Amino acid sequence: MEQAKIVVVGAGPAGIATAVEAKEAGIAPVVLFEKRDHACDTIVSLYHKGKRVDPVFRKIKLEPVGRLSFETETREQFLERMDKVIKDYNLDIRYSSDVRKIVIGPESFRVVATSGFEMEAPIVVISIGVFGKPVKPNYPIPKEVRDRVFFSMPQDPVKGKKILVVGGGDSAAETVCFLSENNDVTLSYRRPEFFRLNPINTRELEKRTSCGKVQLKMATDISALDKQGEKVLVHLNDGQTLSFDAVFYCLGGSTPRAFLESLGVKFKDNRPVTNEFGETNIPRLFLAGDILRGKGSIMAAFNSGKMVVDGIMKHYKELVKG
């Protein structure tokens, strides 16, 4: 297994800034995992050609505190700038490598990506995306069962329950695999077979299905939910009814919160709890960029990279400089 001092998940502005600041601090090797085949996907995907990229956000201009900064420029100029940063600092970015699993060990993390890459490192920095709203079903969720219906992982551990997970994508498979460790889990998917699961999730789901930890209900559609005592009664379009202790929806539009909570990251007021350096309640696991403070400016993302590396050097210098 490959070894690194720091693994950065996400090669957007915050992830790139974190890697740059780490290199400036003399930390090596630093490896970035990026699920797309290019860096700065938000700019690539959501900014039209010629769109202005501005360091001012909501009329607030932040002064740079680290190595990276920029003035107002076009989308193309900004992406060219970031490509130059990547080349000048010789950043090790593993593209098309979506991180689906982080195993927390006593002294290091094991980071597993869909590309097949596995990396071990004492420090992990997560800088993926921004929080959004999950997709909800087109039928109402009765208020009597809303405390048993979830769109992300709850903060309190779920054990000894009969659970239904609804969905057929990677987030649904990951939720099933995580919950099946301590619960009786059924997965409901509207199609007769999966068609977009990554290989790691496919193998994990097949393994749990074959040993009886997970039951599959394929080609099923849910029409309604009702209360049945302390359980949720699920009505299927074919007339069947099933009861569960809880229902988890994974219908797309999922946010990093479910991923972070599956690792044990604590939340308060819908935000992850961190110290002044972006370190979570899990020692040596840091957050950077929008995932840390909510949607903000690119300059704030750059600055968060410097803040994170300052925290790493203050508290874990012996781990990354040894």
Backbone torsions as a table, in degrees:
resi	resn	phi	psi	omega
1	MET	NA	136.7	178.9
2	GLU	-68.2	150.7	-179.3
3	GLN	-117.4	142.9	173.0
4	ALA	-141.3	162.3	173.6
5	LYS	-81.8	-39.7	177.9
6	ILE	-137.0	132.9	168.6
7	VAL	-107.6	127.2	177.5
8	VAL	-108.3	124.8	-179.7
9	VAL	-98.2	106.7	-179.1
10	GLY	112.4	125.1	-179.3
11	ALA	-112.2	47.5	169.5
12	GLY	-89.2	-168.8	-179.6
13	PRO	-54.2	-42.1	-178.5
14	ALA	-69.2	-42.3	179.3
15	GLY	-64.9	-44.1	178.5
16	ILE	-63.8	-42.3	178.8
17	ALA	-62.5	-39.9	177.9
18	THR	-60.5	-45.9	179.9
19	ALA	-64.5	-39.7	178.8
20	VAL	-63.8	-47.4	-179.1
21	GLU	-64.4	-36.4	178.0
22	ALA	-64.4	-43.2	178.2
23	LYS	-64.2	-40.6	178.1
24	GLU	-63.1	-28.6	178.6
25	ALA	-84.1	0.7	178.3
26	GLY	83.0	20.8	-179.6
27	ILE	-93.4	128.6	178.2
28	ALA	-160.3	146.2	-1.2
29	PRO	-83.6	150.1	173.5
30	VAL	-119.0	128.1	-176.5
31	VAL	-123.2	134.0	176.0
32	LEU	-107.7	138.2	172.4
33	PHE	-107.8	128.0	-179.2
34	GLU	-130.5	126.1	-175.1
35	LYS	-72.0	-24.4	178.1
36	ARG	-88.3	175.2	176.8
37	ASP	-94.5	18.7	178.7
38	HIS	-153.8	162.9	177.5
39	ALA	-86.7	165.3	174.1
40	CYS	53.4	53.5	-173.2
41	ASP	-63.5	-33.1	179.2
42	THR	-59.4	-42.9	179.0
43	ILE	-69.1	-43.2	-179.2
44	VAL	-62.3	-44.7	-170.8
45	SER	-88.0	-34.4	-171.0
46	LEU	-106.0	-13.4	178.5
47	TYR	-99.3	125.3	178.7
48	HIS	-74.6	165.3	-178.7
49	LYS	-57.4	128.8	178.7
50	GLY	83.2	-3.9	-179.1
51	LYS	-61.1	142.6	-179.0
52	ARG	-75.8	135.0	172.2
53	VAL	-108.0	120.1	-169.3
54	ASP	-122.8	133.6	175.6
55	PRO	-71.7	-12.9	179.0
56	VAL	-87.3	129.2	179.6
57	PHE	-129.1	122.3	-177.3
58	ARG	51.8	45.3	176.4
59	LYS	66.5	14.4	178.6
60	ILE	-114.1	124.7	176.7
61	LYS	-107.3	119.6	179.7
62	LEU	-91.4	140.6	175.0
63	GLU	-83.7	139.5	179.8
64	PRO	-66.9	141.8	177.3
65	VAL	-114.1	-10.3	-178.8
66	GLY	-121.1	-155.8	-175.3
67	ARG	-77.6	-26.2	-173.0
68	LEU	-101.0	135.1	174.8
69	SER	-158.4	171.8	177.4
70	PHE	-164.3	162.0	171.8
71	GLU	-108.4	175.1	-178.6
72	THR	-56.6	129.0	179.2
73	GLU	-154.0	175.1	-179.8
74	THR	-80.1	166.0	175.8
75	ARG	-52.7	-46.8	-176.4
76	GLU	-66.1	-39.5	178.3
77	GLN	-65.9	-39.7	179.8
78	PHE	-66.4	-44.5	179.2
79	LEU	-64.3	-36.7	175.4
80	GLU	-63.6	-40.1	177.4
81	ARG	-59.9	-46.3	-177.2
82	MET	-68.7	-36.4	174.9
83	ASP	-60.5	-39.0	179.2
84	LYS	-67.0	-39.7	177.5
85	VAL	-61.0	-44.9	-179.5
86	ILE	-60.7	-42.2	-179.0
87	LYS	-73.1	-44.1	-176.9
88	ASP	-62.8	-36.6	-179.2
89	TYR	-95.3	1.7	178.6
90	ASN	49.5	50.6	-177.1
91	LEU	-69.9	136.2	179.8
92	ASP	-91.0	94.5	-178.6
93	ILE	-109.2	122.9	176.4
94	ARG	-93.9	97.3	-177.2
95	TYR	-75.5	161.9	-178.6
96	SER	52.8	38.3	-178.1
97	SER	-128.6	89.4	-179.0
98	ASP	-84.0	118.5	-179.1
99	VAL	-74.3	119.2	-178.1
100	ARG	-110.9	-11.1	-175.6
101	LYS	-153.2	134.6	172.2
102	ILE	-128.1	116.8	-179.7
103	VAL	-96.7	123.8	-176.5
104	ILE	-91.6	118.3	177.4
105	GLY	-109.3	172.5	-178.0
106	PRO	-65.0	-30.0	-176.5
107	GLU	-123.9	-12.6	-178.2
108	SER	-156.6	168.7	175.9
109	PHE	-108.0	147.8	170.4
110	ARG	-112.0	116.9	-176.8
111	VAL	-103.4	124.5	-176.0
112	VAL	-117.1	128.0	-179.4
113	ALA	-114.7	157.8	-178.2
114	THR	-65.9	-22.9	179.8
115	SER	-70.6	-10.8	-177.0
116	GLY	103.0	-11.6	177.1
117	PHE	-67.5	138.3	170.4
118	GLU	-130.8	135.6	-175.3
119	MET	-136.6	140.8	176.2
120	GLU	-113.8	134.1	-178.1
121	ALA	-155.2	148.4	177.3
122	PRO	-75.8	-20.0	-178.2
123	ILE	-127.5	134.6	172.8
124	VAL	-126.6	134.0	175.9
125	VAL	-118.1	121.9	179.8
126	ILE	-102.4	123.2	-179.5
127	SER	-136.7	60.9	-175.3
128	ILE	-109.3	116.4	165.2
129	GLY	57.1	-165.9	-177.3
130	VAL	-134.1	152.4	-177.9
131	PHE	-68.7	140.1	178.2
132	GLY	-136.1	-158.3	-179.2
133	LYS	-114.2	130.9	178.6
134	PRO	-71.5	153.0	175.8
135	VAL	-71.5	135.8	179.5
136	LYS	-112.3	158.2	-178.1
137	PRO	-67.4	162.7	-177.4
138	ASN	-86.0	4.1	173.4
139	TYR	-110.4	153.2	-175.8
140	PRO	-70.6	150.2	173.0
141	ILE	-98.3	109.1	-177.9
142	PRO	-56.9	140.8	-177.1
143	LYS	-61.8	-25.0	-179.0
144	GLU	-67.7	-18.4	-178.1
145	VAL	-119.6	5.5	-174.9
146	ARG	-62.5	-25.4	178.4
147	ASP	-77.6	-3.6	178.1
148	ARG	-118.7	9.5	178.4
149	VAL	-116.6	129.0	-172.4
150	PHE	-129.1	148.9	175.2
151	PHE	-119.5	3.1	172.2
152	SER	-156.9	172.1	-177.3
153	MET	-71.2	129.5	177.5
154	PRO	-69.6	157.3	-177.4
155	GLN	-70.5	-36.0	179.6
156	ASP	-80.6	138.0	179.7
157	PRO	-58.0	143.2	178.1
158	VAL	-105.6	120.1	-177.8
159	LYS	-140.4	144.5	174.2
160	GLY	66.6	26.9	-177.6
161	LYS	-110.7	158.2	170.9
162	LYS	-97.8	116.3	-167.6
163	ILE	-124.9	141.5	172.1
164	LEU	-110.5	127.9	172.5
165	VAL	-109.8	131.3	-176.4
166	VAL	-113.1	122.1	178.9
167	GLY	144.7	167.3	-177.6
168	GLY	-134.5	10.3	-179.8
169	GLY	-96.7	-171.7	-178.0
170	ASP	-64.1	-37.2	-179.7
171	SER	-65.4	-36.2	176.9
172	ALA	-66.5	-45.1	179.5
173	ALA	-61.8	-42.1	-179.7
174	GLU	-66.9	-39.3	177.2
175	THR	-63.5	-43.5	178.1
176	VAL	-59.4	-49.2	-177.5
177	CYS	-63.1	-39.6	179.9
178	PHE	-67.0	-47.0	-176.8
179	LEU	-72.1	-27.5	-175.1
180	SER	-70.4	-11.6	178.1
181	GLU	-64.6	-30.9	-175.0
182	ASN	-132.7	12.8	-175.7
183	ASN	-145.0	165.2	173.1
184	ASP	-91.7	111.8	-169.1
185	VAL	-117.8	135.0	172.4
186	THR	-117.5	137.3	176.9
187	LEU	-109.5	124.0	177.5
188	SER	-107.1	126.4	179.2
189	TYR	-136.0	137.8	-172.7
190	ARG	-74.2	-18.2	179.5
191	ARG	-94.6	159.4	-179.6
192	PRO	-74.4	-18.9	177.8
193	GLU	-153.1	158.5	178.2
194	PHE	-76.0	145.8	-179.5
195	PHE	-135.1	-2.7	-177.6
196	ARG	-139.1	22.2	176.5
197	LEU	-79.3	142.4	175.0
198	ASN	-74.3	160.5	-173.9
199	PRO	-58.8	-37.7	-178.9
200	ILE	-64.3	-47.2	179.9
201	ASN	-66.0	-36.3	177.5
202	THR	-60.8	-47.1	-179.9
203	ARG	-63.8	-43.7	-178.3
204	GLU	-64.8	-40.5	-179.8
205	LEU	-67.7	-42.6	178.8
206	GLU	-62.5	-39.7	-179.9
207	LYS	-63.0	-43.9	-178.9
208	ARG	-72.8	-31.4	177.2
209	THR	-69.7	-43.0	-177.3
210	SER	-65.9	-29.6	-179.9
211	CYS	-95.1	5.9	173.9
212	GLY	85.7	6.0	179.0
213	LYS	-76.2	-22.7	-177.6
214	VAL	-132.8	136.7	173.8
215	GLN	-109.5	138.2	-179.6
216	LEU	-105.6	135.2	171.4
217	LYS	-122.8	92.9	-176.8
218	MET	-88.7	159.5	179.5
219	ALA	53.8	42.4	177.8
220	THR	-122.9	138.7	176.3
221	ASP	-118.5	139.6	177.2
222	ILE	-94.8	134.5	-179.4
223	SER	-103.6	-26.5	-177.1
224	ALA	-167.7	162.0	172.7
225	LEU	-122.6	147.0	175.5
226	ASP	-139.5	167.2	173.8
227	LYS	-89.7	135.9	175.7
228	GLN	-135.8	90.7	-174.1
229	GLY	63.1	-123.1	177.7
230	GLU	-94.4	10.1	-176.4
231	LYS	-114.9	168.6	174.8
232	VAL	-101.1	122.0	177.7
233	LEU	-91.2	122.3	-176.1
234	VAL	-105.4	122.4	178.3
235	HIS	-97.6	124.9	176.9
236	LEU	-96.9	156.5	-177.9
237	ASN	-64.0	-22.9	-179.9
238	ASP	-86.1	5.6	177.2
239	GLY	98.8	-12.1	177.9
240	GLN	-69.7	152.4	170.6
241	THR	-129.1	139.8	179.4
242	LEU	-134.2	147.8	179.6
243	SER	-116.7	142.7	-178.1
244	PHE	-140.5	157.5	174.5
245	ASP	-74.3	-29.5	-178.3
246	ALA	-156.2	153.7	177.3
247	VAL	-127.3	129.8	178.0
248	PHE	-114.0	125.5	177.7
249	TYR	-100.8	130.1	175.6
250	CYS	-131.6	75.8	-170.3
251	LEU	-105.7	13.5	-177.3
252	GLY	106.5	168.8	-177.8
253	GLY	65.4	19.1	-178.2
254	SER	-68.9	155.0	-175.6
255	THR	-113.1	169.0	177.8
256	PRO	-63.2	-12.2	-175.7
257	ARG	-59.6	-45.1	-179.3
258	ALA	-60.5	-39.6	178.5
259	PHE	-64.0	-46.0	-179.7
260	LEU	-65.6	-41.8	-179.3
261	GLU	-67.5	-31.4	176.7
262	SER	-65.5	-23.5	176.5
263	LEU	-84.1	-15.6	-178.7
264	GLY	103.8	10.0	178.6
265	VAL	-69.0	131.3	-179.0
266	LYS	-84.3	148.7	178.4
267	PHE	-124.1	150.7	173.3
268	LYS	-144.6	130.3	-177.9
269	ASP	53.3	40.5	175.8
270	ASN	67.4	16.3	176.7
271	ARG	-124.3	145.9	175.6
272	PRO	-65.5	141.9	179.8
273	VAL	-86.2	122.0	179.1
274	THR	-139.4	166.0	172.6
275	ASN	-88.0	-170.8	-174.5
276	GLU	-67.9	-13.4	179.2
277	PHE	-102.3	5.2	-179.4
278	GLY	85.6	9.8	179.1
279	GLU	-81.4	132.5	-179.2
280	THR	-81.0	-176.7	175.9
281	ASN	-67.3	-14.0	175.1
282	ILE	-90.6	113.6	-176.9
283	PRO	-53.8	133.4	175.2
284	ARG	77.4	7.2	174.1
285	LEU	-108.2	114.1	-175.2
286	PHE	-112.3	157.4	173.6
287	LEU	-120.0	145.2	178.5
288	ALA	-140.2	152.3	176.1
289	GLY	80.2	-152.8	-174.7
290	ASP	-60.5	-33.4	-179.0
291	ILE	-62.5	-21.1	-178.7
292	LEU	-86.0	-49.3	-172.8
293	ARG	-115.2	0.9	-173.6
294	GLY	92.0	175.3	-175.3
295	LYS	-58.4	128.5	-177.7
296	GLY	-149.1	-162.9	-176.1
297	SER	-87.7	161.8	175.4
298	ILE	-63.9	-35.0	178.5
299	MET	-63.6	-38.4	176.8
300	ALA	-64.7	-36.5	177.1
301	ALA	-64.6	-45.4	175.7
302	PHE	-56.1	-47.4	-176.9
303	ASN	-64.5	-33.4	-179.1
304	SER	-65.9	-31.1	176.2
305	GLY	-62.6	-42.3	176.9
306	LYS	-64.6	-42.4	-179.8
307	MET	-60.8	-44.1	-179.2
308	VAL	-63.1	-46.1	-178.6
309	VAL	-67.2	-35.0	173.7
310	ASP	-58.0	-42.5	179.4
311	GLY	-66.7	-39.7	178.5
312	ILE	-63.0	-44.4	-179.2
313	MET	-68.5	-31.1	-179.5
314	LYS	-73.9	-40.7	-172.2
315	HIS	-106.5	-21.6	-173.1
316	TYR	-133.8	29.7	-177.2
317	LYS	-57.0	-38.8	-177.9
318	GLU	-66.6	-23.0	179.1
319	LEU	-81.7	-31.6	-173.5
320	VAL	-104.2	-12.1	-178.6
321	LYS	-112.1	-1.3	-177.8
322	GLY	-76.1	NA	NA
